[in-house]
Amino acid sequence: MKKILVIDDDLNIQEMLESVLSELGYEVDVASDGGQALQRVNQDKPDLIIMDIRLPDIDGISLCREIRQLKETSKIPIFMLTALSDLTTYHDAKLFGAVDYIVKPFDLDLLREKIEKVFSE
């Protein structure tokens, strides 16, 4: 069973993604901030990370960069999930290792397709 870590400080987003992804057959864990996220990434080594760019203690792009710097977590695919749709943020996310960038509000079917694609590669 593939493990997905959802990193978002919005409880509604956490619960919705946990429910939807669990129904699709994934093991889902959640974190509300960067500190929790790094602990779970290092401990559990998820197969995919879906993270918000705006977190209470660190921005998602910096967190993405930290995850990429560690050899044992550097290859975990990361999707950035955000309400920010400007090109600078998009380019920064890609530059620091995000494999995809999903703008809120997002279509669950599209998210499912993107997840299936990353797991089939």
Contacts in CASP RR format, 6 or more apart in sequence:
PFRMAT RR
TARGET T0000
AUTHOR 0000-0000-0000
METHOD contacts of the structure
MODEL  1
MKKILVIDDDLNIQEMLESVLSELGYEVDVASDGGQALQRVNQDKPDLII
MDIRLPDIDGISLCREIRQLKETSKIPIFMLTALSDLTTYHDAKLFGAVD
YIVKPFDLDLLREKIEKVFSE
1 25 0 8 1.000
1 26 0 8 1.000
1 27 0 8 1.000
2 26 0 8 1.000
2 27 0 8 1.000
2 47 0 8 1.000
2 48 0 8 1.000
2 119 0 8 1.000
3 26 0 8 1.000
3 27 0 8 1.000
3 28 0 8 1.000
3 29 0 8 1.000
3 44 0 8 1.000
3 45 0 8 1.000
3 46 0 8 1.000
3 47 0 8 1.000
3 48 0 8 1.000
4 21 0 8 1.000
4 26 0 8 1.000
4 27 0 8 1.000
4 28 0 8 1.000
4 29 0 8 1.000
4 46 0 8 1.000
4 47 0 8 1.000
4 48 0 8 1.000
4 49 0 8 1.000
4 50 0 8 1.000
4 115 0 8 1.000
5 28 0 8 1.000
5 29 0 8 1.000
5 30 0 8 1.000
5 31 0 8 1.000
5 37 0 8 1.000
5 40 0 8 1.000
5 41 0 8 1.000
5 44 0 8 1.000
5 46 0 8 1.000
5 48 0 8 1.000
5 49 0 8 1.000
5 50 0 8 1.000
5 51 0 8 1.000
6 13 0 8 1.000
6 14 0 8 1.000
6 17 0 8 1.000
6 18 0 8 1.000
6 21 0 8 1.000
6 28 0 8 1.000
6 29 0 8 1.000
6 30 0 8 1.000
6 31 0 8 1.000
6 50 0 8 1.000
6 51 0 8 1.000
7 30 0 8 1.000
7 31 0 8 1.000
7 32 0 8 1.000
7 33 0 8 1.000
7 34 0 8 1.000
7 36 0 8 1.000
7 37 0 8 1.000
7 49 0 8 1.000
7 50 0 8 1.000
7 51 0 8 1.000
7 52 0 8 1.000
7 55 0 8 1.000
7 60 0 8 1.000
7 63 0 8 1.000
8 14 0 8 1.000
8 17 0 8 1.000
8 30 0 8 1.000
8 32 0 8 1.000
8 50 0 8 1.000
8 51 0 8 1.000
8 52 0 8 1.000
8 55 0 8 1.000
8 81 0 8 1.000
9 32 0 8 1.000
9 33 0 8 1.000
9 52 0 8 1.000
9 54 0 8 1.000
9 55 0 8 1.000
9 56 0 8 1.000
10 52 0 8 1.000
11 32 0 8 1.000
13 52 0 8 1.000
13 81 0 8 1.000
13 104 0 8 1.000
14 30 0 8 1.000
14 32 0 8 1.000
17 28 0 8 1.000
17 30 0 8 1.000
17 50 0 8 1.000
18 28 0 8 1.000
18 30 0 8 1.000
20 108 0 8 1.000
20 112 0 8 1.000
21 28 0 8 1.000
21 115 0 8 1.000
22 28 0 8 1.000
24 112 0 8 1.000
24 115 0 8 1.000
26 115 0 8 1.000
29 40 0 8 1.000
29 44 0 8 1.000
29 46 0 8 1.000
31 37 0 8 1.000
31 39 0 8 1.000
31 40 0 8 1.000
32 55 0 8 1.000
32 56 0 8 1.000
33 55 0 8 1.000
33 56 0 8 1.000
33 57 0 8 1.000
33 58 0 8 1.000
34 55 0 8 1.000
34 57 0 8 1.000
34 58 0 8 1.000
34 60 0 8 1.000
34 63 0 8 1.000
35 57 0 8 1.000
35 58 0 8 1.000
37 49 0 8 1.000
37 51 0 8 1.000
37 55 0 8 1.000
37 63 0 8 1.000
38 63 0 8 1.000
38 66 0 8 1.000
38 67 0 8 1.000
40 46 0 8 1.000
41 49 0 8 1.000
41 67 0 8 1.000
41 73 0 8 1.000
41 76 0 8 1.000
42 70 0 8 1.000
42 72 0 8 1.000
42 73 0 8 1.000
45 72 0 8 1.000
45 73 0 8 1.000
45 76 0 8 1.000
46 76 0 8 1.000
47 76 0 8 1.000
47 77 0 8 1.000
47 119 0 8 1.000
48 76 0 8 1.000
48 77 0 8 1.000
48 78 0 8 1.000
48 79 0 8 1.000
48 115 0 8 1.000
48 118 0 8 1.000
48 119 0 8 1.000
49 67 0 8 1.000
49 76 0 8 1.000
49 77 0 8 1.000
49 78 0 8 1.000
49 79 0 8 1.000
50 78 0 8 1.000
50 79 0 8 1.000
50 81 0 8 1.000
50 102 0 8 1.000
51 60 0 8 1.000
51 63 0 8 1.000
51 64 0 8 1.000
51 78 0 8 1.000
51 79 0 8 1.000
51 80 0 8 1.000
51 81 0 8 1.000
52 60 0 8 1.000
52 80 0 8 1.000
52 81 0 8 1.000
52 82 0 8 1.000
53 59 0 8 1.000
53 60 0 8 1.000
53 61 0 8 1.000
53 80 0 8 1.000
53 81 0 8 1.000
53 82 0 8 1.000
53 84 0 8 1.000
53 89 0 8 1.000
53 93 0 8 1.000
54 60 0 8 1.000
54 82 0 8 1.000
54 83 0 8 1.000
54 84 0 8 1.000
55 63 0 8 1.000
60 80 0 8 1.000
61 80 0 8 1.000
61 89 0 8 1.000
61 92 0 8 1.000
61 93 0 8 1.000
61 96 0 8 1.000
61 98 0 8 1.000
62 96 0 8 1.000
64 78 0 8 1.000
64 80 0 8 1.000
64 93 0 8 1.000
64 96 0 8 1.000
64 97 0 8 1.000
64 98 0 8 1.000
65 96 0 8 1.000
65 97 0 8 1.000
67 73 0 8 1.000
67 74 0 8 1.000
67 76 0 8 1.000
67 78 0 8 1.000
68 74 0 8 1.000
68 96 0 8 1.000
68 97 0 8 1.000
77 99 0 8 1.000
77 100 0 8 1.000
77 118 0 8 1.000
78 97 0 8 1.000
78 98 0 8 1.000
78 99 0 8 1.000
79 98 0 8 1.000
79 99 0 8 1.000
79 100 0 8 1.000
79 101 0 8 1.000
79 102 0 8 1.000
79 114 0 8 1.000
79 115 0 8 1.000
79 118 0 8 1.000
80 93 0 8 1.000
80 98 0 8 1.000
80 100 0 8 1.000
80 101 0 8 1.000
80 102 0 8 1.000
81 102 0 8 1.000
81 104 0 8 1.000
81 106 0 8 1.000
82 89 0 8 1.000
82 101 0 8 1.000
82 102 0 8 1.000
82 103 0 8 1.000
82 104 0 8 1.000
83 103 0 8 1.000
83 104 0 8 1.000
84 103 0 8 1.000
85 103 0 8 1.000
90 101 0 8 1.000
93 101 0 8 1.000
94 101 0 8 1.000
99 118 0 8 1.000
100 114 0 8 1.000
100 118 0 8 1.000
102 110 0 8 1.000
102 111 0 8 1.000
102 114 0 8 1.000
END
